[in-house]
Amino acid sequence: MNYFLRGGSRIIISTSTNVYTNLALERFLAENIQHQPKSKLLILWRNSPSIVIGRYQNPYVESNLNYLFENNILLSRRYSGGGTTYHDEGNLNLTILTTRDNYNRRKNLEWLVSTINDSYVNKFSLHITKRDDIILEDSINKQQYKITGSASRLTRTYAYHHFTLLINTNLNHLRQSLKSNDRFSIKSNATESIRSSVTCLSNYESTIQYETLIDILAKSFWKQNQQTKWGSDYLYDYIDPQLFQNQLKQFIDELKSDYFLYEVTPPFTYTILAH
């Protein structure tokens, strides 16, 4: 167990696809790893179908709860702020964990964009917006599509920046899951997501696969972050969250609780609309 908590730069891939487990693992590693001044931990993970809302969001505004329940799509709330994202196994999640002093959100996004653009030249072109979203430029149709959103959690000692990457996500589930209920008018001070047109990388490069992209990102990560002996011996390592079952339980129980999913929602009022 201590092997994964040692300091130094490394890449870890979670073997779990449960959203509560992965969010708990992310928080646990952030709080317990032996942080070193210049080191970075890159965590790669995927979830089965789920919606992840930001820490200060309203689930009734951000999601179609009936659709989630009917289609076995889990609702979760993360510890960081930001907007709502849809997750499934076609959506790669990346977390870059550093010390607070070594946190650089823009640099993280620039690394991801340059890595993918360099690896898929003439296939598509990615750009970073002022809001730190990553968009795909469709030059043929003269359209821009969002393929990732990002959020951060900063504490006195550590910081993590996590973002998604739509590879071959079920876009129908994504759109239906993120439709709010039009039977209600809700007024709230909760953070609202900015709705954007989205697409998947696989729509522009059919050969792109999760496993291939993992290798590309891992090699680029080690090239950018001075390669340690660990990086030369191992490209990445897999972590089974069951190793930390006892330590994760507190976080998992909180993440799954009705209190955290619904009751911590900022105060709001709603009006039932006539149809």
C-alpha positions in Angstrom: 0.0 0.0 0.0 2.8 2.4 0.9 4.2 1.9 -2.6 1.5 4.2 -4.0 1.9 6.8 -1.3 5.6 7.4 -1.9 6.5 10.8 -3.3 7.9 11.5 -6.7 6.4 11.8 -10.2 4.4 8.8 -11.4 1.4 7.8 -13.4 -1.4 5.7 -11.9 -4.4 4.1 -13.6 -7.4 3.1 -11.5 -8.8 -0.3 -12.2 -12.2 0.8 -10.9 -15.0 2.2 -13.0 -17.2 3.3 -10.0 -17.5 7.0 -9.8 -17.7 7.1 -6.0 -14.7 4.9 -5.6 -12.6 7.0 -8.1 -13.6 10.3 -6.5 -12.7 8.9 -3.1 -9.4 7.5 -4.4 -8.5 10.9 -5.8 -9.2 12.6 -2.5 -7.4 10.0 -0.5 -4.2 10.1 -2.6 -4.3 13.9 -2.5 -4.4 13.9 1.3 -2.0 11.0 2.0 0.7 10.9 -0.7 4.2 12.1 0.3 4.2 15.3 -1.7 7.5 16.6 -3.0 8.1 20.2 -4.3 8.4 19.5 -8.0 6.7 16.1 -8.3 3.5 15.4 -10.2 1.1 12.5 -9.9 -1.0 11.8 -13.0 -4.1 9.7 -12.2 -6.0 8.3 -15.2 -9.5 6.9 -14.6 -12.8 6.0 -16.2 -16.3 5.7 -14.8 -19.3 3.6 -15.8 -22.2 5.9 -16.9 -22.6 8.7 -14.3 -23.1 12.4 -13.9 -20.6 14.4 -11.8 -21.8 17.8 -10.6 -19.6 20.5 -9.1 -19.3 21.0 -5.4 -21.6 24.1 -5.4 -24.1 23.0 -8.0 -27.8 22.1 -8.0 -28.6 18.6 -9.3 -32.1 19.6 -10.1 -30.8 22.3 -12.5 -27.9 20.4 -13.9 -29.4 17.0 -14.7 -32.4 15.1 -15.7 -32.8 13.0 -12.6 -35.7 10.8 -14.0 -33.5 9.9 -17.0 -30.6 9.0 -14.7 -32.7 6.7 -12.6 -34.4 5.1 -15.6 -31.1 4.4 -17.3 -29.0 3.4 -14.3 -26.8 6.4 -14.6 -25.3 7.4 -11.2 -25.4 10.9 -9.8 -22.4 12.2 -7.9 -21.0 15.4 -6.6 -17.3 16.0 -6.6 -15.2 17.9 -4.0 -14.0 20.5 -6.5 -16.1 23.4 -8.0 -16.8 23.9 -11.7 -19.6 22.6 -14.0 -21.3 19.3 -14.6 -19.8 16.5 -16.7 -21.2 13.2 -18.1 -18.9 10.2 -17.7 -18.8 6.7 -19.2 -16.0 4.4 -20.3 -15.5 6.4 -23.5 -14.6 9.5 -21.4 -11.1 9.6 -20.0 -10.5 11.5 -16.7 -7.1 12.9 -15.9 -6.1 14.3 -12.5 -2.8 16.1 -12.0 -1.9 16.2 -8.4 0.9 18.5 -7.1 1.8 20.7 -4.2 -0.1 24.0 -4.0 3.0 25.9 -5.1 3.5 23.7 -8.2 -0.1 24.1 -9.3 -0.4 25.4 -12.9 -3.8 24.9 -14.5 -2.9 26.5 -17.8 0.3 24.5 -18.2 -1.6 21.3 -17.6 -4.0 22.1 -20.4 -1.3 23.2 -22.8 0.5 19.9 -22.2 -2.7 17.9 -23.1 -3.5 20.0 -26.2 0.0 19.9 -27.6 0.3 16.2 -26.9 -2.9 15.3 -28.8 -2.4 17.8 -31.6 1.2 16.5 -32.2 0.0 12.9 -32.2 -2.9 13.4 -34.6 -1.7 16.0 -37.1 -4.1 16.8 -39.9 -6.9 14.9 -38.0 -8.2 17.7 -35.8 -7.0 20.8 -34.0 -7.5 21.5 -30.3 -7.5 24.9 -28.6 -7.8 26.2 -25.1 -10.5 28.8 -24.4 -10.3 31.7 -21.9 -12.5 29.6 -19.6 -9.9 26.8 -19.7 -12.1 24.5 -21.8 -10.6 22.6 -24.6 -12.4 22.9 -28.0 -12.0 21.0 -31.2 -12.0 23.2 -34.3 -14.0 21.7 -37.2 -12.7 23.6 -40.1 -14.9 21.9 -42.7 -18.2 22.6 -40.9 -16.9 25.9 -39.4 -17.9 24.7 -35.9 -16.3 24.5 -32.5 -17.0 21.7 -30.1 -16.1 21.3 -26.5 -14.3 18.0 -25.7 -13.2 18.7 -22.2 -14.0 20.7 -19.1 -11.8 21.1 -16.1 -12.0 21.9 -12.4 -9.6 22.2 -9.5 -9.3 21.8 -5.7 -6.7 23.8 -3.9 -5.7 23.4 -0.3 -2.9 24.9 1.8 -0.6 22.0 1.0 -1.8 20.3 -2.2 -3.8 21.0 -5.4 -5.3 18.8 -8.0 -6.6 19.8 -11.4 -8.8 17.3 -13.1 -10.4 17.3 -16.5 -12.3 15.0 -18.9 -11.5 14.0 -22.5 -14.4 12.8 -24.7 -12.9 9.9 -26.8 -16.0 7.9 -27.8 -18.7 8.8 -25.3 -22.4 8.0 -25.8 -23.4 11.5 -26.8 -27.1 10.7 -26.7 -26.9 9.7 -23.0 -24.8 12.8 -22.4 -27.4 15.2 -23.9 -30.4 13.5 -22.3 -28.7 13.3 -18.9 -27.8 17.0 -18.8 -31.3 18.2 -19.7 -32.9 19.9 -16.7 -36.6 19.4 -15.9 -38.7 21.9 -17.8 -41.6 21.4 -15.4 -39.9 23.6 -12.9 -38.4 27.1 -12.7 -35.6 27.2 -10.2 -33.9 30.3 -8.8 -30.7 29.7 -7.0 -27.2 31.1 -6.3 -25.7 27.7 -7.2 -23.0 27.6 -9.9 -24.6 26.9 -13.2 -22.9 25.0 -16.0 -22.4 26.9 -19.3 -24.0 24.6 -21.9 -21.8 23.9 -25.0 -21.9 21.8 -28.1 -19.7 18.8 -27.7 -18.2 16.1 -29.8 -15.9 13.1 -29.4 -12.4 12.7 -30.8 -13.4 9.4 -32.4 -15.8 11.3 -34.7 -12.7 12.8 -36.4 -10.2 10.0 -36.0 -12.0 6.6 -36.0 -8.8 4.7 -35.0 -8.4 6.6 -31.7 -8.6 4.2 -28.7 -8.4 4.6 -25.0 -5.4 2.2 -24.7 -3.5 4.0 -27.4 -4.2 7.4 -26.0 -3.1 6.3 -22.5 0.4 5.3 -23.9 0.6 8.6 -25.8 -0.2 10.7 -22.8 2.1 8.7 -20.5 5.1 9.0 -22.8 4.5 12.7 -23.2 4.1 13.1 -19.4 7.5 11.6 -18.8 9.1 13.7 -21.5 7.7 16.9 -20.0 8.4 16.0 -16.4 12.1 15.1 -15.9 12.0 11.3 -16.2 12.8 9.6 -13.0 14.1 6.1 -12.6 10.5 5.0 -11.9 9.5 6.6 -15.2 12.2 4.8 -17.1 11.3 1.4 -15.7 7.5 1.8 -15.8 5.4 3.8 -18.2 2.5 3.7 -15.7 1.1 1.4 -13.0 -2.4 0.2 -12.2 -3.9 0.7 -8.8 -6.8 -1.3 -7.4 -8.8 0.9 -5.0 -9.6 -2.2 -3.0 -6.1 -1.9 -1.5 -7.4 1.2 0.3 -10.9 -0.2 1.1 -10.9 0.8 4.7 -9.4 4.2 4.1 -11.8 5.0 1.2 -14.9 4.0 3.1 -15.4 7.3 4.8 -15.2 9.2 1.5 -17.3 6.7 -0.4 -20.1 6.8 2.2 -20.1 10.6 2.0 -20.1 10.7 -1.8 -23.1 8.3 -2.0 -25.1 9.9 0.8 -28.3 11.8 0.1 -26.9 14.6 2.3 -23.9 15.2 0.0 -25.8 14.6 -3.3 -28.8 16.8 -2.5 -28.8 18.5 0.9 -25.5 20.5 0.5 -27.1 22.1 -2.5 -27.1 25.9 -2.1 -30.5 27.3 -1.1 -33.0 27.6 -4.0 -36.7 28.2 -4.7 -38.7 26.5 -7.4 -42.0 27.1 -9.2 -44.1 24.4 -10.9 -44.8 25.6 -14.4 -48.2 25.1 -16.1 -48.2 22.9 -19.3 
